[in-house]
């Protein structure tokens, strides 16, 4: 029987493919802006949101989106004041995980929920979730396309952008909201703890391979897509966890790019 | 017409007064060196001219219009940031982001944008430099690139905020000459802030000296005098000219030294005289 004859495998390919492309593209801007740690922290806030929502009988994905988007907007509003505050962000990150643990403690199906949230469970994506992911992906990409020009300007040349009337605050908040949506989607594939693997790994590898933005975005999307699909295929034939396979490929791609582009 | 007019201008940062009751005018086409001790308000003044800081008192006019953000007549070279050398993005892409960068949508240049970009790069001879990633450029090359960027859209006024920082003396001279050439050939008014007078000696028409809330604008001979500088430093200032050098002394301490003045001295005076004509 072929790999695509199984319903859950078809869903897995579709879901991981959608999320990989979106995460790869959004990740390019995240890396360029030096906000990768903020992205990582957002996913942890999402963990608290998902478990809290689950506890009161709401959709965990809905709770995750609500919490990450709110936290993203807050981070964006703090903007520059957040830079160099890694300790504060890290403590909030740990606190969020702690709250998530507390909420799970009162949750009946503790172990499976925890594992799925922390490390992802792409093989269990339902058709309903798949649709939600597609909508989230479209929203994130359309919003990013709409603000990408001033966002890039404000990222690369903040003083000049400000002088031309680009609001750092507005672009920062909108971008972090987009990151939050992307993080929420990524968690469905690789989990809270491994969001870096799709959002940062491919973008960081692509950034080393090209000096241009357009090709960089395309490359990041392709690398992420290849990692996700290969990860699912390898997992299918080896029975290793999908998330492990994707992280391994992500690390491989990144370090290969580093070695390949190292100045002789 | 005057390029920049300050009328009874007062500027404050938070609650700290930066400038008090400053009235002066920079003429169109002038190359003005902006000097003064650290914290004297050079960057603050530039930000106010850009319309990013509202005057606490008085007015700022740029080519007759009240200063406002997004004024296309002003080209701006911000003080260089440390993040640039790590960017593995080509110089061309970097500058391209500023072309109509305030509009929403995808960052796609189009033929007109590419033409503007090439034109600006050619003005400063940076087309080949711009093909390389920022991380593979020297400080001087990056500065040249930022110059090109400041020239996009044909500004009539260039605000150059400490473009000489972290450049060696030879590169510093190149950057000053470049600014002077743009000023003369394109008729652009240039405000060029620097740490030392010597860096600008011979190239500038007039000097704008800031300090202690005050400002003085005039030729080097008019401004670099004890009677003018003492209020700016808030202490007794002595100016010693020796062998083509100008030393600005406060008590026994030299507050500003001119190690490179000598070699450019003759060259300098020639330009200096032109500035008045």
Interface residues (C-beta under 8 A of the other chain):
Chain A: X32 X34 X145 X146 X147 X148 X149 X150 X152 X153 X154 X155 X156 X157 X159 X160 X161 X162 X163 X164 X165 X166 X207 X208 X211 X212 X213
Chain B: X50 X51 X52 X69 X70 X74 X76 X78 X79 X83 X87 X88 X89 X90 X93 X94 X97 X98 X100 X101 X102 X103 X104 X105 X106 X107 X132 X133 X149
